[in-house]
Amino acid sequence: MSTFKRTSDSLAEASEVQPDLETARKRVGILRDTIRHHDHRYYVMNDPEIGDSQYDLLRVELGELETTFPQLITDDSPTQRVAGEPSVEFDSVEHREPMLSLSNVFGRAELMKWHARLVKLLESNDISFICEPKIDGLAISLVYENGLLSVGATRGDGYRGENITANLRMVRSIPLRIAVDEPPDAIEVRGEVYMSKLVFNQLNTSRKAAGEQLYMNTRNTAAGSLRQLDPNVTASRHLDLFVYQLGWAEGLTPPSTHSEAMTWIANAAFPTNPLTARFENIQEVATFCEQLEHHRKELDYEIDGVVIKIDNLQMQRRLGTVGREPRWATAWKFPAEQAITRLKEIEISIGRTGVLTPFAVLEPIFVGGATVGMATLHNMAHIQELDIRSGDDVIIQRAGDVIPQVVGPVLSKRKGRRLSRFAMPKHCPVCGAGVQHDPEQAAYYCPNRECIAQMSRIVEHYTGREALDIEGFGETLSRRLVELGFVNTLSDLYSLPKQREQLLALEGIGEKTLDRLFTNLEASKQQPLQRLLLGLSIPHVGIETARALSQNFGTIENIRNASFEEIEAIDGIGPVVSKAIYAYFQDQAASALIDRLIAAGVRVDEEFTTKRGPFESLSIVATGSLSRWSRNEIEVLVTRLGGHLSGNVSKTTSFVIAGQGGGNKLEKAKMLDVEIIDEEEFVSRYSEWLD
């Protein structure tokens, strides 16, 4: 590792080797040129080549070198200014007060160091904080004169931005007049314009249908939408706004705290983020940041961290700024969700239904809190649509536990390189069977049901937690048993106890392991019908469809005898899924498998019947983490007592059960005036039914 490099999972630890002045001077020059290049790609061209975490590492490294060697600091260093330049396509606007950037912390330990510096400078530990989601959008300034919007501008370089007033007037959440009886003579508010995930997905769906290139992420799309020369294009993008700060003001009694200022802003009808919260100590701040990171994917907008500010404005003024960053605020940055790396090769995996799925083998990269070496490419159509090729530099996206995916290639880095387009193999890479193509499903698949790859996945799925829940299997053991011939079909699982001695001869399998495995196999025979239906790998049948089938038909025999029309009549099951279910149960091989499972003693009826109860005809939503029940358990409970557990809040929702960290569903429930109760109230109301 270079003298100046830092590990991507420990940003707080600086290099142990101290460079000399001349070595540092050369490295500083390289870092400044690199940062300026990426600033131009990001702020001016809206076409970044690296992810946030990689950019942050460059900035942190340069800042540390300049701290160690202050004689190397120059006025034009990226650390001495807020990155970005106004586009020549718009008039320039000079900000009356600079729009500064923020320092970053990467976790609880760094936050505590930041706090310790504040305590020392203020000579007080009595500090309150305001925390708000760090919206992944475009920072703007809005100036109102005599209550009317007069100028709207981008942040630009922090001192001068672009005048995009005409475009900002097209953002419906921006008020054209301040909603107060006596507006100030002049006032500035600052906020972040963003595009919701829903709007972004709808926009890309339309572009896909029109054969146009898809947008990469909500942030760049929002920025590009605001910088359109035609305001009508901006209007069509349905952008939104959160105001996060009161700037300068004339004719307004100065507030004493940031929270007072935000109350005035909210009362003036500016949109503010409902997740903004005030805390009395730094430990509460850290907990809030960690919780918001855990629940960020539940929000309908992208965030990349939490902004933390001292609430007291007098304290803010006392602390002032250092360089171009306020001492009184910082940003708790989440692990990057996007990064750039090299796609080494496109390979193929075989799923349990025989579908060939391409995936990317990558140069390992740290993104979204983990090191990623592989990412999904979805299907052949997706690869062709984005023109992804082996050898490309690609944008990788990962959020929380979501499977990493390739968003698209960085075309500017492909110039001068000859990269071949990808083609699906003509034969299954595992069993050699001829690959078939289903144009209706945009799928290529191996038709050989005895293909080892397929059967391994089928066994892994059947024994998985959501299906028969047979603990002790998993990907490795499932494939091993199939490859060695112990399992050729699902019913063979229940014959494994008869092959105890042969299994004990295998490396890594002992008496206790087999005892647990056989106990779990026997217990799986009593799982309810809906779990069996899910485990059979019926095309298009997931948890909801399996539950609907089991609750409507009661037994597997009834499903086998059901007509296509009877299956399609079930609420939520459309013609494509109905056709697949009907075809599966008419198939001789599937029918023979079911007969063998019945002979092995596997249960083929539903565990419970819905009965009348307090939730009859009610639609209930559970959000956040409940301490008493898992998601599956609360769903079973509600269903047993006559209700329906919905995944979305709507006007027809009867009430919402709110656990820890309810996220966007709570916001929507409040907006629709739907009753919200916590877990304690839920137990208190329905205790007689919950035993």
ABEGO torsion letter per residue (X at the ends): XBAABBBAABAABBBABBBBAAAAAAAAAAAAAAAAAAAAAAAAAGBBABBAAAAAAAAAAAAAAAAABAAABBAABAAABBBEBBBAABBBBBBABBBBBBBBBBEAAAAAAAAAAAAAAAGBABBBBBBBBBBBBBBBBBBBBGGBBABBBBAEAGABBBBAAAAAAABAABBABBBBABBBABBBBBBBBBBBAAAAAAAAAAAAAAGBBBBABAAAAAAAAAABABAAAAAAAGBBBBBABBBBBBGBBBBABAAAAAAAAAAAGBBBBAABBBBABAAAAAAAAAAAAAAAAABABBBAEBBBBBABAAAAAAAEBBEABBAABBBBBBBBABBBBBBABBBBBBBAAGBBBBBBBBBBBBBGGBBBABBBAGBAAAAAAAGBBBGBBBBBBBBEABBBBBAEBBAAAABGBBBBBBBBBABBAAAGBBBBBBAAAGBBBBABAABAAAAAAAAAAAABAABAGBBGBEAAAAAAAAAAGABABAAAAAAAAAAAAAAAABBGBBAAAAAAAAAAAAAAAABBAAAAAAAAGBBGBBAAAAAAAAAAAGBAAAAAABBAAAAAABBGBBAAAAAAAAAAAABAAAAAAAAAAAAAGBBABBABBBBBBAABGBBBBBBEBBAABBAAAAAAAAAAAGBBBBABBBAABABBBBBBGAEAAAAAAAAAGBBBBBAAAAAAAAAAAAX
